[in-house]
Amino acid sequence: MLWSCAVVDRMQGGSDKIEAEGVKSLTLVKVDSDLFNTALNMGIINENQVSMLNEFFENPFDTMRNFLIAHPEFLSDSLNSDEKTRKRAELLIEQDLYNLKK
């Protein structure tokens, strides 16, 4: 294989691994600070949202953990939502994915 094409590169290392194998990787959109700043400049999001996105991009675990601690209603709302959302919330709680039981 010489080429790989993806719609979205979430910038989590997949393209680097593909290119390390000698395959050129092309993407339509990269989810990174440039994307966030473009959205800000277009008036799609505000400064607070850019800050939140950049924090999550840099440290998703701590950002999500802090969000869940600050917004406990998020999990209770998720548990009372559609089946798919409820199952994900149950899994998060059962596996204590964000060390919330401490």
Buried (B, 14 or more C-beta within 10 A) or exposed (E): EEEBEBEEBBBEEBBEEBEEEEEEBEBEEBBBBEBBBEBBEEEEBEEEEBEBBBBBBEEEEEBBBEBBEEEEEEBEEBBEEEEEEEEEBEEBBEEEEBEEEE
